Amino acid sequence: MSKWGWAPLAYVALIPVAVVVHRARWPEVFAFGFLYGLTTYIIHNYWLGGFHPLAVLLVPLIYATYFLMLFPMLKLADTLMPRYGYLLQVAMWMSYEYMRTQAFLGYSYGIIGYSQYLFLPLVRLSSLTGVWGVSLLVVFPSFYLGAGLRDGWRALPAFLRAHRVSAIAWAVAFVLAIGYGIATRVDYSEAPTWRVALIQQNADPWVGGYPAYRRSLDISTRLSREALQHNPDVVVWSETSVVPPIDFHMRFRTSRESHEIVSDLIAFLDDQDTPFIIGNSSARFLRGPSGEPERIDYNAVIVHHNGQFTEPYRKVHLVPFTEHFPYRRQFPWLYDMLMDSGSNHWGHGDEFTVFEIDGIRFSTPICFEDTFGYLTREFARNGADIFVNLTNDLWSRSVAASMQHMIMAVFRATETRRTMVRSTNGGMTTIIDPNGRILDLYPPFVEGYLIGDAPLYVGPDSLYLLWGDWLAYVMLVIAFAGVFVAAFFAVRRDRAQAV
């Protein structure tokens, strides 16, 4: 097994799907879809068991339901278009990949285009299309070859001859994509750099209470003192590296121990000349439904510079179930189960904050947020020149989980042509340049820090910055319109045959 993955396998990974969909009878295709979704996501996201046994069952069940609906649609395309149904199947798969990143259950892990993260000329196509263009090129061979193999190996040569135009078109598109990626490689050799110190404290996120919070602070301050010897321009602490909300305990003394931690942190920061970016919870009082003040807590980032704290960035896109569950009234039993399992339900942030230190403008997507292209796009459109992701994946105790997360950050850099730095509690702490190249990577699940020079390159806006997920919308139109058009011609064909 390789922690770096086996990218070429992605191009043929879905052939069994295409063959099974063709050969299965209609009642069977639903069961096959459910089984496929359940099995693949138990394998792909096995590390969710490190969070909670319920999670490793719940996510696969969600995807089993998705594929329960998708497989019949793939079967419909195969039935309505016996010769060219694979083209419609590709659009349907792409529509599924996009739709499953939306709304409350939005989840980006497992999008097939991410498998190519080391193939940088292809990855840079994302500056035009987002990850969707890469996925499209990866998905096509599976459904094309699957259509050729649906009646066995002997039928494949004849299929390839009859459908060589489709294969040539894909090959031309693939070569053009590679050419585009090579031609648009960013030259940032003359760009300034931002010397960052990324602190990886490797503190167990499951241990709460004053002793654990104190220990985390002690580790972070000790490592920061060591890192400051290298004269960084900024020091970054990971997501919720400081748990008691700084902004709240600067104003209120509701907890002596929490106030002591915050006071000691402030004393440490006031002794430093270097700015700090800190993952922290944030709390504020808002008027509740009853009209009374209600405390709302947020997953947040706060910046300390020139002896002052900024207004926090409050996380905009929350993790479903573990950070956010909007259906408490509809499913009170599930809400209670989630709360009993240790979930922290945060308030929603509503601003795409851009911080500024000495003329350097940056935004701080928190953990899960760097898996969504629309977020970094909004940050960049608001003026961010570089992204600083603060993550805590230590709970997974899995290199695979941390790698899968980091891989998506590579695409956020290439989509926007901006550097991404990641400061994590346990992995993967890294610097990714605007070309998607991993400049440096700190070993996972060990205590330490990474010092590196992050390029501050900002070129012309990419098409993705201007148009966003336009290719995904095109695939949705093709998928839905294609079904109706294919059904229309299928009905006409049947009537003609009947006459």
ABEGO torsion letter per residue (X at the ends): XBAAEBAAAAAAAAAAAAAAAAABBAAAAAAAAAAAAAAAAAAAAAAAAAABAAAAAAAAAAAAAAAAAAAAAAAAAAAABAAAAAAAAAAAAAAAAAAAABEAABBABGBAAAAAAABAAAAAAAAAAEAAAAAAAAAAAAAAAAAAAAAEAAAAAAAAAAAAAAAAAAAAAAAAAAAAAAAABBBAAABBBBBBBBBBAGBBAABBEAAAAAAAAAAAAAAAAAAAAAGBABBBBBBGABABBAAAAAABBABAAAAAAAAAAAAAAAABABBBBBBBBBBBBBBBAAGBBBBBBBBBBBBBBGGBBBBBBBBABBBBGAABBAAAAABAAAAAAAAAAGBBBBBBBABBBBBBBGGBBBBBBBEAAAABAAAAAAAAAAGBABBBBBBBAAAAGBAAAAAAAAAAAAAAAAAAGBBBBBBBAAOBBBBBBAAGBBABBBBBGBBEBBBBBBBBBBBBBBAAAAAEAAAAAAAAAAAAAAAAAAAAAAAAAAAAAAX
